[in-house]
Amino acid sequence: MVKMCPFISPFLLSLLTVNNQVDFINYSLNKKAEYMALEEFEKEPLSERDKSYLRMRSMMDYGMGLMWFAMGIFLIFIEHFDTGLEARFDESVMKIFGTICLLYGSFRIYRGYKKNYLRER
């Protein structure tokens, strides 16, 4: 039995009908079915290659996040370190850039914690 799809004209439907089965057309046009297909894809177990990729990316994000966070702390409290940079650059600019570094470092640590690397974009 042919199921009628409201988005396809009867003429086009007759052209696309293969052995009176057009379920694949209804499936591709049905948003709920597409959503369920994505849910089923996300529940599949990961391969060893994907697991190692997730581990590597997560460790890299943790490491880079800690480095950016440490750079932010260094720039905010630069007057306590004897580097000579505090005399060359304005203190307010250093504090603003240090705050940006802290925020970016926090983001990298959060991204390493969430591990959303294999999601469709």
N, CA, C and O of each residue as an XYZ file, in Angstrom:
484
protein
N       0.839     -1.176      0.000
C       0.000      0.000      0.000
C       0.881      1.234      0.000
O       1.891      1.274      0.703
N       0.516      2.238     -0.774
C       1.286      3.462     -0.903
C       0.813      4.458      0.133
O      -0.377      4.765      0.211
N       1.737      4.963      0.925
C       1.415      6.008      1.891
C       1.600      7.356      1.217
O       2.605      7.587      0.545
N       0.646      8.231      1.392
C       0.717      9.546      0.747
C       1.509     10.503      1.628
O       1.292     10.585      2.837
N       2.408     11.207      1.012
C       3.200     12.227      1.687
C       2.658     13.584      1.272
O       2.518     13.829      0.074
N       2.345     14.483      2.207
C       1.732     15.758      1.833
C       2.681     16.692      1.080
O       2.224     17.668      0.484
N       3.982     16.423      1.090
C       4.934     17.317      0.452
C       5.229     16.954     -1.005
O       5.884     17.722     -1.710
N       4.754     15.800     -1.461
C       5.091     15.333     -2.803
C       3.810     15.217     -3.623
O       2.817     14.658     -3.157
N       3.835     15.738     -4.826
C       2.658     15.662     -5.689
C       2.427     14.217     -6.125
O       3.366     13.421     -6.138
N       1.196     13.868     -6.480
C       0.917     12.488     -6.905
C       1.728     12.072     -8.124
O       2.125     10.912     -8.235
N       1.978     13.008     -9.044
C       2.772     12.676    -10.222
C       4.200     12.309     -9.832
O       4.740     11.297    -10.280
N       4.798     13.144     -8.994
C       6.159     12.865     -8.541
C       6.197     11.587     -7.711
O       7.163     10.827     -7.775
N       5.158     11.356     -6.942
C       5.082     10.145     -6.146
C       5.023      8.899     -7.033
O       5.628      7.873     -6.722
N       4.291      9.004     -8.134
C       4.226      7.859     -9.036
C       5.564      7.609     -9.715
O       5.896      6.466    -10.031
N       6.349      8.689     -9.947
C       7.673      8.509    -10.529
C       8.649      7.885     -9.540
O       9.516      7.100     -9.925
N       8.507      8.231     -8.280
C       9.437      7.750     -7.269
C       9.053      6.398     -6.684
O       9.843      5.794     -5.959
N       7.869      5.922     -6.984
C       7.396      4.668     -6.407
C       8.185      3.502     -6.984
O       8.285      3.336     -8.200
N       8.731      2.715     -6.100
C       9.435      1.506     -6.495
C       8.728      0.360     -5.781
O       8.779      0.258     -4.555
N       8.078     -0.487     -6.542
C       7.307     -1.613     -5.993
C       6.297     -1.149     -4.941
O       6.067     -1.835     -3.945
N       5.700      0.022     -5.174
C       4.666      0.597     -4.297
C       5.149      0.793     -2.865
O       4.355      0.727     -1.927
N       6.440      1.033     -2.694
C       6.973      1.271     -1.347
C       7.687      2.614     -1.343
O       8.731      2.773     -1.976
N       7.133      3.556     -0.644
C       7.753      4.878     -0.547
C       8.010      5.253      0.903
O       8.042      6.432      1.255
N       8.189      4.248      1.730
C       8.457      4.522      3.140
C       9.745      5.304      3.327
O       9.859      6.106      4.254
N      10.725      5.072      2.441
C      11.989      5.798      2.570
C      11.793      7.289      2.349
O      12.516      8.089      2.942
N      10.839      7.689      1.515
C      10.555      9.109      1.292
C       9.903      9.702      2.529
O      10.295     10.773      2.994
N       8.902      9.000      3.063
C       8.238      9.490      4.268
C       9.214      9.571      5.428
O       9.156     10.500      6.234
N      10.100      8.610      5.510
C      11.082      8.604      6.597
C      12.014      9.807      6.505
O      12.315     10.440      7.516
N      12.467     10.123      5.298
C      13.406     11.241      5.161
C      12.727     12.581      5.355
O      13.387     13.549      5.732
N      11.421     12.668      5.108
C      10.721     13.935      5.281
C      10.158     14.105      6.679
O       9.749     15.206      7.048
N      10.130     13.062      7.448
C       9.555     13.122      8.784
C      10.640     13.558      9.770
O      11.617     12.840      9.981
N      10.467     14.725     10.368
C      11.485     15.273     11.267
C      11.656     14.406     12.509
O      12.769     14.251     13.012
N      10.582     13.855     12.995
C      10.685     13.027     14.191
C      11.523     11.790     13.926
O      12.309     11.372     14.776
N      11.358     11.208     12.758
C      12.149     10.027     12.419
C      13.625     10.382     12.297
O      14.481      9.593     12.698
N      13.940     11.563     11.747
C      15.339     11.988     11.653
C      15.913     12.195     13.044
O      17.060     11.829     13.301
N      15.131     12.777     13.943
C      15.601     13.013     15.297
C      15.885     11.691     15.998
O      16.886     11.560     16.703
N      15.013     10.722     15.807
C      15.237      9.424     16.428
C      16.468      8.743     15.850
O      17.180      8.040     16.568
N      16.728      8.942     14.568
C      17.911      8.338     13.966
C      19.175      8.920     14.589
O      20.138      8.187     14.816
N      19.192     10.226     14.871
C      20.356     10.837     15.510
C      20.516     10.329     16.940
O      21.636     10.111     17.399
N      19.399     10.139     17.644
C      19.483      9.608     18.999
C      20.065      8.200     18.997
O      20.890      7.864     19.846
N      19.639      7.383     18.046
C      20.153      6.029     17.973
C      21.639      6.027     17.638
O      22.383      5.179     18.130
N      22.080      6.975     16.801
C      23.494      7.072     16.452
C      24.325      7.441     17.670
O      25.424      6.918     17.857
N      23.801      8.345     18.506
C      24.557      8.774     19.681
C      24.675      7.678     20.723
O      25.603      7.702     21.532
N      23.756      6.711     20.728
C      23.786      5.651     21.725
C      24.663      4.477     21.316
O      24.846      3.549     22.104
N      25.205      4.494     20.113
C      26.063      3.400     19.678
C      27.343      3.383     20.508
O      27.859      4.443     20.861
N      27.858      2.209     20.823
C      29.121      2.147     21.566
C      30.280      2.650     20.692
O      30.299      2.442     19.479
N      31.235      3.311     21.338
C      32.369      3.872     20.615
C      33.406      2.799     20.324
O      33.586      1.863     21.103
N      34.080      2.947     19.201
C      35.164      2.037     18.876
C      36.400      2.421     19.690
O      36.443      3.494     20.292
N      37.389      1.556     19.705
C      38.624      1.850     20.444
C      39.332      3.071     19.865
O      39.934      3.852     20.602
N      39.259      3.233     18.551
C      39.889      4.393     17.912
C      39.217      5.686     18.367
O      39.900      6.669     18.654
N      37.880      5.694     18.437
C      37.162      6.881     18.890
C      37.442      7.163     20.362
O      37.577      8.320     20.759
N      37.530      6.117     21.164
C      37.818      6.301     22.587
C      39.206      6.906     22.788
O      39.383      7.800     23.615
N      40.182      6.421     22.036
C      41.531      6.979     22.187
C      41.582      8.413     21.680
O      42.296      9.244     22.240
N      40.828      8.711     20.620
C      40.762     10.086     20.122
C      40.144     11.010     21.173
O      40.645     12.111     21.401
N      39.060     10.567     21.811
C      38.432     11.364     22.861
C      39.387     11.590     24.031
O      39.473     12.696     24.564
N      40.101     10.539     24.427
C      41.057     10.663     25.524
C      42.159     11.658     25.196
O      42.517     12.491     26.029
N      42.701     11.571     23.974
C      43.784     12.459     23.565
C      43.312     13.911     23.527
O      43.988     14.798     24.048
N      42.159     14.157     22.914
C      41.646     15.522     22.823
C      41.314     16.086     24.198
O      41.557     17.262     24.469
N      40.756     15.239     25.067
C      40.413     15.684     26.407
C      41.663     16.056     27.201
O      41.685     17.083     27.879
N      42.693     15.232     27.120
C      43.939     15.533     27.826
C      44.587     16.796     27.275
O      45.133     17.594     28.036
N      44.531     16.984     25.966
C      45.084     18.185     25.363
C      44.313     19.431     25.828
O      44.913     20.468     26.109
N      42.989     19.320     25.905
C      42.197     20.455     26.378
C      42.475     20.762     27.838
O      42.565     21.929     28.218
N      42.612     19.719     28.671
C      42.965     19.954     30.073
C      44.321     20.647     30.186
O      44.463     21.625     30.919
N      45.310     20.140     29.464
C      46.653     20.724     29.529
C      46.691     22.159     29.025
O      47.258     23.032     29.681
N      46.095     22.408     27.868
C      46.088     23.771     27.328
C      45.248     24.701     28.209
O      45.580     25.875     28.373
N      44.166     24.173     28.771
C      43.351     24.987     29.675
C      44.135     25.408     30.903
O      44.050     26.557     31.338
N      44.906     24.472     31.469
C      45.733     24.819     32.629
C      46.819     25.833     32.266
O      47.127     26.729     33.052
N      47.395     25.688     31.071
C      48.427     26.646     30.648
C      47.833     28.041     30.466
O      48.421     29.023     30.919
N      46.670     28.144     29.806
C      46.031     29.452     29.627
C      45.603     30.040     30.967
O      45.712     31.246     31.185
N      45.115     29.182     31.865
C      44.704     29.647     33.182
C      45.901     30.187     33.962
O      45.807     31.232     34.605
N      47.028     29.471     33.905
C      48.239     29.926     34.595
C      48.753     31.229     33.988
O      49.232     32.103     34.709
N      48.654     31.361     32.662
C      49.078     32.605     32.010
C      48.201     33.763     32.465
O      48.698     34.868     32.685
N      46.910     33.522     32.608
C      46.004     34.565     33.082
C      46.342     35.009     34.492
O      46.358     36.204     34.786
N      46.611     34.045     35.366
C      46.994     34.390     36.746
C      48.308     35.171     36.750
O      48.453     36.152     37.480
N      49.259     34.728     35.933
C      50.532     35.437     35.836
C      50.329     36.885     35.383
O      50.921     37.797     35.961
N      49.510     37.106     34.371
C      49.304     38.456     33.851
C      48.524     39.343     34.810
O      48.772     40.546     34.879
N      47.594     38.769     35.543
C      46.831     39.575     36.504
C      47.710     39.992     37.682
O      47.622     41.127     38.150
N      48.546     39.090     38.156
C      49.412     39.385     39.305
C      50.854     39.615     38.879
O      51.773     39.195     39.583
N      51.075     40.268     37.749
C      52.425     40.441     37.207
C      53.291     41.362     38.063
O      54.517     41.257     38.041
N      52.665     42.256     38.811
C      53.472     43.165     39.630
C      54.164     42.432     40.784
O      55.115     42.954     41.365
N      53.696     41.234     41.114
C      54.321     40.448     42.176
C      55.505     39.618     41.673
O      56.275     39.087     42.473
N      55.649     39.506     40.365
C      56.774     38.779     39.777
C      57.803     39.795     39.294
O      57.431     40.882     38.851
N      59.072     39.465     39.372
C      60.137     40.385     38.965
C      60.576     40.023     37.539
O      61.609     39.384     37.343
N      59.768     40.445     36.537
C      60.071     40.117     35.149
C      60.473     41.326     34.317
O      61.137     41.172     33.293
N      60.090     42.505     34.730
C      60.367     43.694     33.941
C      59.266     44.009     32.943
O      59.265     45.087     32.349
N      58.341     43.102     32.749
C      57.233     43.344     31.822
C      56.243     44.375     32.355
O      55.612     45.099     31.584
N      56.114     44.436     33.673
C      55.165     45.390     34.249
C      55.551     46.838     33.972
O      54.689     47.716     33.970
N      56.830     47.096     33.740
C      57.279     48.449     33.415
C      57.057     48.767     31.938
O      56.892     49.934     31.582
N      57.050     47.766     31.085
C      56.913     47.981     29.639
C      55.464     48.121     29.188
O      55.184     48.814     28.209
N      54.536     47.465     29.898
C      53.136     47.454     29.475
C      52.250     48.064     30.548
O      52.586     48.045     31.732
N      51.127     48.599     30.128
C      50.177     49.210     31.038
C      49.530     48.134     31.920
O      49.206     47.043     31.450
N      49.351     48.453     33.181
C      48.820     47.478     34.127
C      47.381     47.075     33.807
O      47.021     45.906     33.949
N      46.561     48.027     33.381
C      45.159     47.706     33.081
C      45.046     46.790     31.854
O      44.193     45.903     31.823
N      45.896     47.000     30.850
C      45.884     46.134     29.667
C      46.296     44.723     30.053
O      45.712     43.753     29.570
N      47.287     44.598     30.913
C      47.734     43.280     31.360
C      46.627     42.556     32.136
O      46.451     41.347     31.983
N      45.886     43.290     32.963
C      44.802     42.677     33.730
C      43.647     42.256     32.816
O      43.044     41.204     33.030
N      43.338     43.063     31.806
C      42.274     42.702     30.865
C      42.673     41.456     30.076
O      41.876     40.528     29.939
N      43.886     41.430     29.563
C      44.337     40.260     28.812
C      44.441     39.033     29.714
O      44.156     37.918     29.278
N      44.847     39.233     30.963
C      44.892     38.127     31.921
C      43.516     37.556     32.196
O      43.363     36.342     32.335
N      42.510     38.419     32.278
C      41.138     37.964     32.483
C      40.650     37.167     31.276
O      39.978     36.148     31.431
N      40.987     37.630     30.079
C      40.625     36.890     28.862
C      41.297     35.521     28.859
O      40.677     34.527     28.481
N      42.548     35.464     29.275
C      43.256     34.181     29.352
C      42.600     33.245     30.365
O      42.488     32.045     30.115
N      42.163     33.787     31.513
C      41.465     32.969     32.503
C      40.166     32.406     31.938
O      39.861     31.230     32.137
N      39.405     33.232     31.240
C      38.147     32.779     30.655
C      38.377     31.703     29.603
O      37.671     30.695     29.575
N      39.361     31.916     28.744
C      39.641     30.924     27.701
C      40.165     29.627     28.301
O      39.813     28.541     27.840
N      41.001     29.734     29.320
C      41.489     28.530     29.995
C      40.355     27.763     30.652
O      40.334     26.533     30.608
N      39.416     28.470     31.258
C      38.252     27.815     31.856
C      37.419     27.117     30.791
O      36.927     26.010     31.010
N      37.260     27.761     29.639
C      36.514     27.150     28.537
C      37.192     25.875     28.058
O      36.518     24.876     27.808
N      38.514     25.896     27.926
C      39.227     24.699     27.453
C      39.097     23.550     28.454
O      38.951     22.395     28.055
N      39.150     23.857     29.735
C      38.980     22.820     30.749
C      37.564     22.268     30.691
O      37.374     21.055     30.784
N      36.569     23.129     30.540
C      35.180     22.685     30.424
C      34.987     21.815     29.181
O      34.303     20.793     29.242
N      35.581     22.210     28.065
C      35.452     21.431     26.837
C      36.103     20.054     26.991
O      35.596     19.063     26.465
N      37.221     19.996     27.709
C      37.843     18.704     27.971
C      36.991     17.827     28.873
O      37.010     16.602     28.754
N      36.248     18.450     29.770
C      35.363     17.703     30.655
C      34.135     17.170     29.913
O      33.721     16.036     30.154
N      33.549     17.964     29.019
C      32.329     17.576     28.308
C      32.578     16.544     27.215
O      31.732     15.676     27.003
N      33.687     16.605     26.525
C      34.071     15.652     25.468
C      33.028     15.538     24.358
O      32.622     14.429     24.011
N      32.592     16.656     23.800
C      31.626     16.667     22.696
C      32.346     16.781     21.364
O      32.013     17.660     20.569
N      33.303     15.940     21.098
C      34.113     16.070     19.896
C      33.522     15.358     18.683
O      33.762     15.779     17.551
N      32.761     14.297     18.892
C      32.278     13.491     17.778
C      30.858     13.856     17.358
O      30.275     13.145     16.540
N      30.290     14.914     17.875
C      28.942     15.316     17.496
C      28.946     15.952     16.112
O      29.924     16.560     15.675
N      27.791     15.783     15.432
C      27.645     16.391     14.111
C      27.575     17.896     14.253
O      26.965     18.404     15.193
N      28.180     18.600     13.347
C      28.178     20.063     13.404
C      27.063     20.610     12.557
O      26.891     21.826     12.472
